[in-house]
């Protein structure tokens, strides 16, 4: 007498079944970690830029005067404002503290860079802008101070 082993999964799965199984597995990856990674990636990019400007502020002013040449703003004021935003907004974004405000500031900066300074770098700006628009429209996610505050104030996240 032979007993057949009960296989819960067939050994010869079709390509469609394998892709569906892979998709189901990928869905179990926490969205909150993806959101944190996106916030960290964009935040680190801008923060590093701000740190470079801060290390040599005279060079930063020259950069705004000679290369960026923003209309309506004197280079000194633009350098101060740009550096302040690049050092403060990424911290808000990464911590998820007033993350939408940080994302809005960095999105405005990204659009300024795209349309007035480096329009040829649109793929990079599109990536930053997409992530920032996600945070602006959806919030920072579960791994954020904003979520904790919302839960404590309103009883929901």
Rosetta constraint file for C-alpha pairs under 8 A:
AtomPair CA 13 CA 17 HARMONIC 6.01 0.50
AtomPair CA 13 CA 18 HARMONIC 6.34 0.50
AtomPair CA 14 CA 18 HARMONIC 6.26 0.50
AtomPair CA 15 CA 19 HARMONIC 6.14 0.50
AtomPair CA 16 CA 20 HARMONIC 6.10 0.50
AtomPair CA 17 CA 21 HARMONIC 6.11 0.50
AtomPair CA 18 CA 22 HARMONIC 6.11 0.50
AtomPair CA 19 CA 23 HARMONIC 6.07 0.50
AtomPair CA 20 CA 24 HARMONIC 6.21 0.50
AtomPair CA 21 CA 25 HARMONIC 6.24 0.50
AtomPair CA 22 CA 26 HARMONIC 6.14 0.50
AtomPair CA 23 CA 27 HARMONIC 6.22 0.50
AtomPair CA 24 CA 28 HARMONIC 6.85 0.50
AtomPair CA 25 CA 29 HARMONIC 7.41 0.50
AtomPair CA 30 CA 34 HARMONIC 6.97 0.50
AtomPair CA 31 CA 35 HARMONIC 6.17 0.50
AtomPair CA 32 CA 36 HARMONIC 6.13 0.50
AtomPair CA 32 CA 141 HARMONIC 5.70 0.50
AtomPair CA 32 CA 142 HARMONIC 5.44 0.50
AtomPair CA 32 CA 143 HARMONIC 5.91 0.50
AtomPair CA 33 CA 37 HARMONIC 6.07 0.50
AtomPair CA 33 CA 143 HARMONIC 7.52 0.50
AtomPair CA 34 CA 38 HARMONIC 6.20 0.50
AtomPair CA 35 CA 39 HARMONIC 6.20 0.50
AtomPair CA 35 CA 140 HARMONIC 6.88 0.50
AtomPair CA 35 CA 141 HARMONIC 6.24 0.50
AtomPair CA 36 CA 40 HARMONIC 6.03 0.50
AtomPair CA 36 CA 94 HARMONIC 7.13 0.50
AtomPair CA 36 CA 140 HARMONIC 7.60 0.50
AtomPair CA 36 CA 141 HARMONIC 7.51 0.50
AtomPair CA 36 CA 143 HARMONIC 6.76 0.50
AtomPair CA 37 CA 41 HARMONIC 6.04 0.50
AtomPair CA 38 CA 42 HARMONIC 6.36 0.50
AtomPair CA 38 CA 131 HARMONIC 6.43 0.50
AtomPair CA 39 CA 43 HARMONIC 5.85 0.50
AtomPair CA 39 CA 93 HARMONIC 6.00 0.50
AtomPair CA 39 CA 94 HARMONIC 5.37 0.50
AtomPair CA 39 CA 131 HARMONIC 7.40 0.50
AtomPair CA 39 CA 132 HARMONIC 7.90 0.50
AtomPair CA 39 CA 135 HARMONIC 7.92 0.50
AtomPair CA 39 CA 140 HARMONIC 7.75 0.50
AtomPair CA 40 CA 44 HARMONIC 5.81 0.50
AtomPair CA 40 CA 93 HARMONIC 7.61 0.50
AtomPair CA 40 CA 94 HARMONIC 5.29 0.50
AtomPair CA 41 CA 45 HARMONIC 6.40 0.50
AtomPair CA 42 CA 46 HARMONIC 6.52 0.50
AtomPair CA 42 CA 90 HARMONIC 7.58 0.50
AtomPair CA 42 CA 128 HARMONIC 6.18 0.50
AtomPair CA 42 CA 131 HARMONIC 7.59 0.50
AtomPair CA 42 CA 132 HARMONIC 7.94 0.50
AtomPair CA 43 CA 47 HARMONIC 5.97 0.50
AtomPair CA 43 CA 89 HARMONIC 7.69 0.50
AtomPair CA 43 CA 90 HARMONIC 4.20 0.50
AtomPair CA 43 CA 91 HARMONIC 6.99 0.50
AtomPair CA 43 CA 93 HARMONIC 6.37 0.50
AtomPair CA 43 CA 94 HARMONIC 6.18 0.50
AtomPair CA 44 CA 48 HARMONIC 5.95 0.50
AtomPair CA 44 CA 90 HARMONIC 6.89 0.50
AtomPair CA 45 CA 49 HARMONIC 6.47 0.50
AtomPair CA 46 CA 50 HARMONIC 6.27 0.50
AtomPair CA 46 CA 86 HARMONIC 5.24 0.50
AtomPair CA 46 CA 87 HARMONIC 7.42 0.50
AtomPair CA 46 CA 90 HARMONIC 6.58 0.50
AtomPair CA 47 CA 51 HARMONIC 6.19 0.50
AtomPair CA 47 CA 86 HARMONIC 5.29 0.50
AtomPair CA 47 CA 87 HARMONIC 5.22 0.50
AtomPair CA 47 CA 88 HARMONIC 7.96 0.50
AtomPair CA 47 CA 90 HARMONIC 5.98 0.50
AtomPair CA 47 CA 91 HARMONIC 7.93 0.50
AtomPair CA 48 CA 52 HARMONIC 6.26 0.50
AtomPair CA 49 CA 53 HARMONIC 6.42 0.50
AtomPair CA 49 CA 86 HARMONIC 6.85 0.50
AtomPair CA 50 CA 54 HARMONIC 6.14 0.50
AtomPair CA 50 CA 82 HARMONIC 7.70 0.50
AtomPair CA 50 CA 83 HARMONIC 5.00 0.50
AtomPair CA 50 CA 84 HARMONIC 7.50 0.50
AtomPair CA 50 CA 85 HARMONIC 7.97 0.50
AtomPair CA 50 CA 86 HARMONIC 4.82 0.50
AtomPair CA 50 CA 87 HARMONIC 5.41 0.50
AtomPair CA 51 CA 55 HARMONIC 6.16 0.50
AtomPair CA 51 CA 83 HARMONIC 7.92 0.50
AtomPair CA 51 CA 87 HARMONIC 7.14 0.50
AtomPair CA 52 CA 56 HARMONIC 6.84 0.50
AtomPair CA 53 CA 57 HARMONIC 5.43 0.50
AtomPair CA 53 CA 59 HARMONIC 7.24 0.50
AtomPair CA 53 CA 60 HARMONIC 5.09 0.50
AtomPair CA 53 CA 83 HARMONIC 6.53 0.50
AtomPair CA 54 CA 60 HARMONIC 7.67 0.50
AtomPair CA 54 CA 83 HARMONIC 7.03 0.50
AtomPair CA 56 CA 60 HARMONIC 6.44 0.50
AtomPair CA 57 CA 61 HARMONIC 6.24 0.50
AtomPair CA 58 CA 62 HARMONIC 6.29 0.50
AtomPair CA 59 CA 63 HARMONIC 6.06 0.50
AtomPair CA 60 CA 64 HARMONIC 6.33 0.50
AtomPair CA 60 CA 79 HARMONIC 6.22 0.50
AtomPair CA 61 CA 65 HARMONIC 6.12 0.50
AtomPair CA 61 CA 75 HARMONIC 5.83 0.50
AtomPair CA 61 CA 76 HARMONIC 5.56 0.50
AtomPair CA 61 CA 79 HARMONIC 5.53 0.50
AtomPair CA 62 CA 66 HARMONIC 5.78 0.50
AtomPair CA 62 CA 67 HARMONIC 7.78 0.50
AtomPair CA 62 CA 75 HARMONIC 7.58 0.50
AtomPair CA 63 CA 67 HARMONIC 5.24 0.50
AtomPair CA 63 CA 68 HARMONIC 6.28 0.50
AtomPair CA 64 CA 68 HARMONIC 4.72 0.50
AtomPair CA 64 CA 69 HARMONIC 5.63 0.50
AtomPair CA 64 CA 70 HARMONIC 7.17 0.50
AtomPair CA 64 CA 75 HARMONIC 5.11 0.50
AtomPair CA 64 CA 76 HARMONIC 7.64 0.50
AtomPair CA 64 CA 78 HARMONIC 6.90 0.50
AtomPair CA 64 CA 79 HARMONIC 6.28 0.50
AtomPair CA 65 CA 69 HARMONIC 5.34 0.50
AtomPair CA 65 CA 70 HARMONIC 7.99 0.50
AtomPair CA 65 CA 74 HARMONIC 7.86 0.50
AtomPair CA 65 CA 75 HARMONIC 4.97 0.50
AtomPair CA 65 CA 76 HARMONIC 8.00 0.50
AtomPair CA 67 CA 117 HARMONIC 7.91 0.50
AtomPair CA 68 CA 116 HARMONIC 7.72 0.50
AtomPair CA 68 CA 117 HARMONIC 5.45 0.50
AtomPair CA 69 CA 75 HARMONIC 7.33 0.50
AtomPair CA 69 CA 117 HARMONIC 7.64 0.50
AtomPair CA 70 CA 74 HARMONIC 7.89 0.50
AtomPair CA 70 CA 75 HARMONIC 7.57 0.50
AtomPair CA 70 CA 78 HARMONIC 7.71 0.50
AtomPair CA 70 CA 116 HARMONIC 6.90 0.50
AtomPair CA 70 CA 117 HARMONIC 7.62 0.50
AtomPair CA 73 CA 77 HARMONIC 6.50 0.50
AtomPair CA 73 CA 78 HARMONIC 5.88 0.50
AtomPair CA 74 CA 78 HARMONIC 6.15 0.50
AtomPair CA 75 CA 79 HARMONIC 5.97 0.50
AtomPair CA 76 CA 80 HARMONIC 6.32 0.50
AtomPair CA 77 CA 81 HARMONIC 6.09 0.50
AtomPair CA 78 CA 82 HARMONIC 5.78 0.50
AtomPair CA 79 CA 83 HARMONIC 5.94 0.50
AtomPair CA 80 CA 84 HARMONIC 6.05 0.50
AtomPair CA 81 CA 85 HARMONIC 6.18 0.50
AtomPair CA 82 CA 86 HARMONIC 6.08 0.50
AtomPair CA 82 CA 109 HARMONIC 7.98 0.50
AtomPair CA 83 CA 87 HARMONIC 6.13 0.50
AtomPair CA 84 CA 88 HARMONIC 6.05 0.50
AtomPair CA 85 CA 89 HARMONIC 5.47 0.50
AtomPair CA 85 CA 90 HARMONIC 7.99 0.50
AtomPair CA 85 CA 105 HARMONIC 7.07 0.50
AtomPair CA 85 CA 106 HARMONIC 7.40 0.50
AtomPair CA 86 CA 90 HARMONIC 6.52 0.50
AtomPair CA 86 CA 106 HARMONIC 7.66 0.50
AtomPair CA 87 CA 91 HARMONIC 7.07 0.50
AtomPair CA 88 CA 92 HARMONIC 6.62 0.50
AtomPair CA 88 CA 102 HARMONIC 7.85 0.50
AtomPair CA 89 CA 93 HARMONIC 6.12 0.50
AtomPair CA 89 CA 101 HARMONIC 7.74 0.50
AtomPair CA 89 CA 102 HARMONIC 4.35 0.50
AtomPair CA 89 CA 103 HARMONIC 7.13 0.50
AtomPair CA 89 CA 105 HARMONIC 6.71 0.50
AtomPair CA 89 CA 106 HARMONIC 6.73 0.50
AtomPair CA 90 CA 94 HARMONIC 5.99 0.50
AtomPair CA 90 CA 102 HARMONIC 6.57 0.50
AtomPair CA 90 CA 106 HARMONIC 7.88 0.50
AtomPair CA 91 CA 95 HARMONIC 6.04 0.50
AtomPair CA 92 CA 96 HARMONIC 5.72 0.50
AtomPair CA 92 CA 97 HARMONIC 4.95 0.50
AtomPair CA 92 CA 98 HARMONIC 6.00 0.50
AtomPair CA 92 CA 99 HARMONIC 5.37 0.50
AtomPair CA 92 CA 101 HARMONIC 7.96 0.50
AtomPair CA 92 CA 102 HARMONIC 5.57 0.50
AtomPair CA 93 CA 97 HARMONIC 6.64 0.50
AtomPair CA 93 CA 98 HARMONIC 7.36 0.50
AtomPair CA 93 CA 99 HARMONIC 4.55 0.50
AtomPair CA 93 CA 100 HARMONIC 7.54 0.50
AtomPair CA 93 CA 102 HARMONIC 5.43 0.50
AtomPair CA 93 CA 103 HARMONIC 6.35 0.50
AtomPair CA 93 CA 140 HARMONIC 7.50 0.50
AtomPair CA 94 CA 99 HARMONIC 7.62 0.50
AtomPair CA 95 CA 99 HARMONIC 7.55 0.50
AtomPair CA 95 CA 144 HARMONIC 5.98 0.50
AtomPair CA 95 CA 145 HARMONIC 6.44 0.50
AtomPair CA 96 CA 140 HARMONIC 5.41 0.50
AtomPair CA 96 CA 141 HARMONIC 7.84 0.50
AtomPair CA 96 CA 143 HARMONIC 7.50 0.50
AtomPair CA 96 CA 144 HARMONIC 4.31 0.50
AtomPair CA 96 CA 145 HARMONIC 5.20 0.50
AtomPair CA 96 CA 146 HARMONIC 5.66 0.50
AtomPair CA 97 CA 144 HARMONIC 6.79 0.50
AtomPair CA 97 CA 145 HARMONIC 5.20 0.50
AtomPair CA 97 CA 146 HARMONIC 5.25 0.50
AtomPair CA 98 CA 102 HARMONIC 6.50 0.50
AtomPair CA 98 CA 146 HARMONIC 6.41 0.50
AtomPair CA 99 CA 103 HARMONIC 5.95 0.50
AtomPair CA 99 CA 135 HARMONIC 7.16 0.50
AtomPair CA 99 CA 136 HARMONIC 7.61 0.50
AtomPair CA 99 CA 139 HARMONIC 6.83 0.50
AtomPair CA 99 CA 140 HARMONIC 5.90 0.50
AtomPair CA 99 CA 146 HARMONIC 7.29 0.50
AtomPair CA 100 CA 104 HARMONIC 6.00 0.50
AtomPair CA 100 CA 135 HARMONIC 6.16 0.50
AtomPair CA 100 CA 136 HARMONIC 4.72 0.50
AtomPair CA 100 CA 137 HARMONIC 7.82 0.50
AtomPair CA 100 CA 139 HARMONIC 6.16 0.50
AtomPair CA 100 CA 140 HARMONIC 7.30 0.50
AtomPair CA 101 CA 105 HARMONIC 6.27 0.50
AtomPair CA 101 CA 136 HARMONIC 7.67 0.50
AtomPair CA 102 CA 106 HARMONIC 6.24 0.50
AtomPair CA 103 CA 107 HARMONIC 5.88 0.50
AtomPair CA 103 CA 132 HARMONIC 5.15 0.50
AtomPair CA 103 CA 133 HARMONIC 7.32 0.50
AtomPair CA 103 CA 135 HARMONIC 6.43 0.50
AtomPair CA 103 CA 136 HARMONIC 5.84 0.50
AtomPair CA 104 CA 108 HARMONIC 6.13 0.50
AtomPair CA 104 CA 132 HARMONIC 7.24 0.50
AtomPair CA 104 CA 133 HARMONIC 7.92 0.50
AtomPair CA 104 CA 136 HARMONIC 6.44 0.50
AtomPair CA 105 CA 109 HARMONIC 6.29 0.50
AtomPair CA 106 CA 110 HARMONIC 5.99 0.50
AtomPair CA 106 CA 132 HARMONIC 7.31 0.50
AtomPair CA 107 CA 111 HARMONIC 6.14 0.50
AtomPair CA 107 CA 128 HARMONIC 7.78 0.50
AtomPair CA 107 CA 129 HARMONIC 5.88 0.50
AtomPair CA 107 CA 132 HARMONIC 6.01 0.50
AtomPair CA 107 CA 133 HARMONIC 7.30 0.50
AtomPair CA 108 CA 112 HARMONIC 6.19 0.50
AtomPair CA 109 CA 113 HARMONIC 6.14 0.50
AtomPair CA 110 CA 114 HARMONIC 6.05 0.50
AtomPair CA 110 CA 125 HARMONIC 6.28 0.50
AtomPair CA 110 CA 128 HARMONIC 7.34 0.50
AtomPair CA 110 CA 129 HARMONIC 6.67 0.50
AtomPair CA 111 CA 115 HARMONIC 6.04 0.50
AtomPair CA 111 CA 125 HARMONIC 7.75 0.50
AtomPair CA 111 CA 129 HARMONIC 7.83 0.50
AtomPair CA 112 CA 116 HARMONIC 5.56 0.50
AtomPair CA 112 CA 117 HARMONIC 7.08 0.50
AtomPair CA 113 CA 117 HARMONIC 4.82 0.50
AtomPair CA 113 CA 118 HARMONIC 5.81 0.50
AtomPair CA 113 CA 119 HARMONIC 7.36 0.50
AtomPair CA 114 CA 118 HARMONIC 5.34 0.50
AtomPair CA 114 CA 119 HARMONIC 4.69 0.50
AtomPair CA 114 CA 120 HARMONIC 7.82 0.50
AtomPair CA 114 CA 121 HARMONIC 7.08 0.50
AtomPair CA 114 CA 122 HARMONIC 6.45 0.50
AtomPair CA 114 CA 125 HARMONIC 6.52 0.50
AtomPair CA 115 CA 119 HARMONIC 5.53 0.50
AtomPair CA 118 CA 122 HARMONIC 7.80 0.50
AtomPair CA 121 CA 125 HARMONIC 6.42 0.50
AtomPair CA 122 CA 126 HARMONIC 5.76 0.50
AtomPair CA 123 CA 127 HARMONIC 6.35 0.50
AtomPair CA 124 CA 128 HARMONIC 6.38 0.50
AtomPair CA 125 CA 129 HARMONIC 5.83 0.50
AtomPair CA 126 CA 130 HARMONIC 5.91 0.50
AtomPair CA 127 CA 131 HARMONIC 6.39 0.50
AtomPair CA 128 CA 132 HARMONIC 6.11 0.50
AtomPair CA 129 CA 133 HARMONIC 5.85 0.50
AtomPair CA 130 CA 134 HARMONIC 6.14 0.50
AtomPair CA 131 CA 135 HARMONIC 6.43 0.50
AtomPair CA 132 CA 136 HARMONIC 6.03 0.50
AtomPair CA 133 CA 137 HARMONIC 5.98 0.50
AtomPair CA 134 CA 138 HARMONIC 5.72 0.50
AtomPair CA 134 CA 139 HARMONIC 7.38 0.50
AtomPair CA 135 CA 139 HARMONIC 4.65 0.50
AtomPair CA 135 CA 140 HARMONIC 5.40 0.50
AtomPair CA 140 CA 144 HARMONIC 6.07 0.50
AtomPair CA 140 CA 146 HARMONIC 7.13 0.50
AtomPair CA 140 CA 147 HARMONIC 7.69 0.50
AtomPair CA 141 CA 147 HARMONIC 6.84 0.50
AtomPair CA 142 CA 147 HARMONIC 5.82 0.50
AtomPair CA 142 CA 157 HARMONIC 7.94 0.50
AtomPair CA 143 CA 147 HARMONIC 7.17 0.50
AtomPair CA 144 CA 148 HARMONIC 6.79 0.50
AtomPair CA 145 CA 149 HARMONIC 6.18 0.50
AtomPair CA 146 CA 150 HARMONIC 6.05 0.50
AtomPair CA 147 CA 151 HARMONIC 6.10 0.50
AtomPair CA 147 CA 157 HARMONIC 5.36 0.50
AtomPair CA 148 CA 152 HARMONIC 6.20 0.50
AtomPair CA 148 CA 157 HARMONIC 7.24 0.50
AtomPair CA 149 CA 153 HARMONIC 5.98 0.50
AtomPair CA 150 CA 154 HARMONIC 5.61 0.50
AtomPair CA 150 CA 155 HARMONIC 7.03 0.50
AtomPair CA 150 CA 156 HARMONIC 6.30 0.50
AtomPair CA 150 CA 157 HARMONIC 5.31 0.50
AtomPair CA 151 CA 155 HARMONIC 4.54 0.50
AtomPair CA 151 CA 156 HARMONIC 4.43 0.50
AtomPair CA 151 CA 157 HARMONIC 4.72 0.50
AtomPair CA 152 CA 156 HARMONIC 7.54 0.50
